[in-house]
Amino acid sequence: MVKLYLLGTPRIERDGTDAGLGLHKAQALVAYLAVEGQPQRRDSLAALFWPENDQSGARANLRRCLYRVKQSLGEELLEVGQETVEIAPRADLWVDACEFQRSLEKWLPATDAPLDSLDPECQA
């Protein structure tokens, strides 16, 4: 089981211990893929995370980063294709931010009103 904590200081655990990714971009990549929840194009990820590199250098950095993530978090977490990358649909992944979002959707009334207008006591 991989747990991704994004609320507060970001950290990733695997089977209850720190995953030891060490690379901020690797953590950011996993977080981005988890929150987006759909396949991402390799070229887009490379440009997003390594804008200072040309396309070939950025894609090489992405390959190394993906290798590091798979080594640290397990082969089963990511589904890596030739052109896309995503969190594997059957990955055993828990994300605190996604859980928080699900809780909000469950407990807040169905309304189109902005959250700060639901209760006058909440307004500052």
C-alpha positions in Angstrom: 0.0 0.0 0.0 1.3 3.4 -1.0 0.0 6.5 1.0 0.5 9.9 -0.4 0.2 12.8 2.1 -0.3 16.2 0.3 -2.1 18.2 3.0 0.8 19.7 4.9 4.4 18.7 4.2 4.3 16.2 1.3 5.4 12.7 2.0 5.0 9.3 0.6 4.9 6.0 2.5 5.0 2.5 1.3 3.8 -0.3 3.6 3.9 2.1 6.6 7.4 3.5 6.1 8.9 6.5 4.4 9.3 5.6 0.7 12.7 7.4 0.5 12.2 8.8 -3.0 14.5 11.7 -2.1 13.8 13.6 -5.2 11.3 16.5 -4.9 10.4 16.1 -8.6 9.6 12.4 -8.2 7.3 13.2 -5.3 5.7 16.0 -7.3 5.3 13.7 -10.3 3.5 11.0 -8.2 1.3 13.7 -6.6 0.4 15.2 -10.0 -0.5 11.8 -11.5 -2.5 10.8 -8.5 -4.5 14.0 -8.3 -5.1 14.3 -12.1 -6.4 10.7 -12.1 -6.0 10.2 -15.9 -3.2 9.3 -18.3 -0.7 12.2 -19.0 1.3 12.5 -22.1 5.1 12.0 -21.6 5.9 15.2 -23.5 3.6 17.3 -21.3 5.1 15.8 -18.1 8.6 16.4 -19.4 7.8 20.0 -20.3 6.0 20.6 -17.0 8.7 19.2 -14.7 11.9 20.1 -16.8 11.0 23.3 -18.6 14.7 24.3 -18.6 15.7 21.3 -20.8 15.1 20.7 -24.5 12.6 18.0 -25.3 15.1 15.1 -25.5 16.8 16.1 -22.2 13.4 16.6 -20.4 12.2 13.2 -21.6 15.5 11.6 -20.4 14.9 13.2 -17.0 11.4 11.9 -17.0 12.6 8.3 -17.8 15.0 8.4 -14.9 12.4 9.8 -12.6 9.9 7.1 -13.5 12.6 4.5 -13.0 13.3 5.9 -9.5 9.6 6.0 -8.6 9.1 2.4 -9.7 12.2 1.3 -7.7 11.0 3.0 -4.6 7.2 2.5 -4.8 6.9 -0.7 -6.7 6.3 -1.6 -10.3 2.6 -1.9 -9.8 2.0 1.7 -9.0 2.5 3.3 -12.4 1.3 2.3 -15.8 3.9 3.6 -18.2 3.3 3.4 -21.9 5.4 4.7 -24.8 3.4 8.0 -24.9 1.5 8.2 -21.6 2.0 7.7 -17.9 -0.7 7.2 -15.2 -1.3 5.7 -11.8 -2.3 2.1 -12.5 -6.0 1.7 -12.2 -5.6 -1.2 -9.7 -2.8 0.4 -7.7 -3.1 0.2 -4.0 -2.9 4.0 -3.5 -4.5 6.2 -0.8 -4.2 10.0 -1.2 -5.2 12.3 1.7 -6.3 15.2 -0.6 -8.6 12.9 -2.6 -10.0 11.4 0.6 -10.7 14.9 1.9 -12.4 15.8 -1.4 -14.6 12.7 -1.2 -15.5 13.6 2.4 -16.5 17.1 1.4 -18.6 15.9 -1.4 -20.3 13.4 0.9 -21.1 15.7 3.7 -21.8 19.1 2.1 -25.2 19.6 0.7 -25.6 19.4 -3.0 -25.6 23.1 -4.1 -24.0 25.3 -6.6 -23.3 28.0 -4.0 -19.7 28.8 -3.2 -18.4 27.1 0.0 -18.1 30.4 1.9 -21.7 31.2 1.3 -23.1 28.0 2.9 -22.9 29.3 6.4 -22.7 33.0 7.4 -20.7 32.0 10.5 -17.9 30.8 8.2 -17.4 34.2 6.6 -14.5 36.3 7.9 
